[in-house]
C-alpha cells in the first residue's frame, strides 16, 4: 500500500478527480475560483511541470 501512496501517477489521478468534482458540481465558487481562473491555474501548473521535465537531468543526482 505504501508504494501506491508514493506513486506520482496516483496523485495526479486524484488531483484530476478533485478538479472534475469541483467543476461538475459547481464548487469552484466555494473555494473562490471561477472556471477561467481554475483553467489558468491548471495551464500554468502543466507549463511548470513541462519545464521541470525539459530541464531535468536524471543523470545528475545533486542537481536537477
C-alpha positions as CSV (number, residue, x, y, z in Angstrom):
1,X,0.0,0.0,0.0
2,X,2.8,2.4,0.8
3,X,4.3,2.2,-2.7
4,X,0.9,3.2,-4.2
5,X,0.8,6.3,-2.0
6,X,4.2,7.3,-3.3
7,X,3.1,6.9,-7.0
8,X,3.1,10.3,-8.8
9,X,0.6,8.9,-11.3
10,X,-1.8,8.0,-8.5
11,X,-1.7,11.5,-7.0
12,X,-2.1,13.1,-10.5
13,X,-5.2,11.0,-10.9
14,X,-6.6,12.1,-7.5
15,X,-6.0,15.7,-8.4
16,X,-7.8,15.2,-11.7
17,X,-10.7,13.6,-9.9
18,X,-10.9,16.5,-7.5
19,X,-10.8,19.0,-10.4
20,X,-13.6,17.1,-12.1
21,X,-15.7,17.1,-8.9
22,X,-15.2,20.8,-8.4
23,X,-16.1,21.6,-11.9
24,X,-19.0,19.2,-12.2
25,X,-20.8,20.3,-9.1
26,X,-20.0,24.0,-9.4
27,X,-17.9,24.1,-6.3
28,X,-15.3,26.5,-7.7
29,X,-17.2,29.3,-6.1
30,X,-16.9,27.7,-2.7
31,X,-13.2,28.0,-2.8
32,X,-13.1,31.3,-4.6
33,X,-12.3,30.2,-8.2
34,X,-14.1,30.6,-11.4
35,X,-13.9,28.3,-14.4
36,X,-11.5,30.6,-16.1
37,X,-9.1,31.0,-13.1
38,X,-9.1,27.3,-12.5
39,X,-8.2,26.6,-16.1
40,X,-5.4,29.2,-16.0
41,X,-4.1,27.6,-12.8
42,X,-4.1,24.2,-14.5
43,X,-2.4,25.6,-17.6
44,X,0.3,27.2,-15.6
45,X,0.8,24.1,-13.5
46,X,1.3,22.0,-16.6
47,X,3.7,24.6,-18.0
48,X,5.8,24.4,-14.8
49,X,5.8,20.6,-14.9
50,X,6.8,20.6,-18.5
51,X,9.7,23.0,-17.8
52,X,10.9,20.7,-15.0
53,X,10.7,17.8,-17.3
54,X,12.7,19.5,-20.0
55,X,15.4,20.9,-17.7
56,X,15.6,17.9,-15.5
57,X,18.8,15.9,-15.8
58,X,18.3,12.4,-14.4
59,X,22.0,11.6,-14.5
60,X,22.9,14.3,-12.0
61,X,21.8,13.3,-8.5
62,X,22.9,16.5,-6.9
63,X,21.0,18.9,-9.1
64,X,18.0,18.9,-11.4
